Amino acid sequence: MRLPEYSRGRSRRQRLVLRVARRAGVDFDDVVRVCLRRPAFFGTPFLALAQEVLRGDSVWSVGEREFFAAVVSGANRCGFCVGTHAEIARLTLGPIIDDTWKDGRYGAKATAAANVLQALTRNPDLVPRTELTAARAAGLDEAALIDALYVAYMFNVINRIADALDFTHRSERDRLRGAWILRHNGYRLPAWLLR
């Protein structure tokens, strides 16, 4: 359900920034709008988690973590998140088309980790033993699995929020621009905007 109040900023400063951005031809995506609307509850904590999980120190590259985000989002059928994170992964790793990643194009380790995340997302009540065995055989250690699981955790949360609040990309241009910005700037907003 789209909530109209999420289209407007909470504070006078946020409303001004949104208005100026719109006039300049830039439209913030729905994640940013929710962050602005509920900065203490959602915005600041979520963005800090996203920055740490997707851009912090990891055995996985930025592209691989964005690829995992797209795989989890695909398993959850969250078109909004797939659209953004598959594009970021494409910019760094090459195209992700449905399940074609299963051919190993992103490397044996990344493919094995993605298989674990997809199985776990599709059936969270079962430990994906077959996929975990294959991941271990591909050379994944504990640190690699934990880092991948953090991505799955984060996207299993945000996919549900995106679906509940009916997040959409206003245009293909906005989707591509948003992915480009996230790839280059990470998951941060100026602190003054989140007040």
Buried (B, 14 or more C-beta within 10 A) or exposed (E): EEEEEBEEBBBEEBEEBBEEEEEEEEBBBBBBBBBBBBBEEBBBEBBEBBEBBBBBEBBBBBBBBBBBBBBBBBBBEBBBBBBBBBBBBBBBBEEBEEEEBEEEEBEBBBBBBBBBBBBBBEEEEEEBEEBBEBBEEBEBEEEBBEBBBBBBBBBBEBBEBBBEBEBBBEEEEBBBBBBEBBBEEBBEBEEEBBE
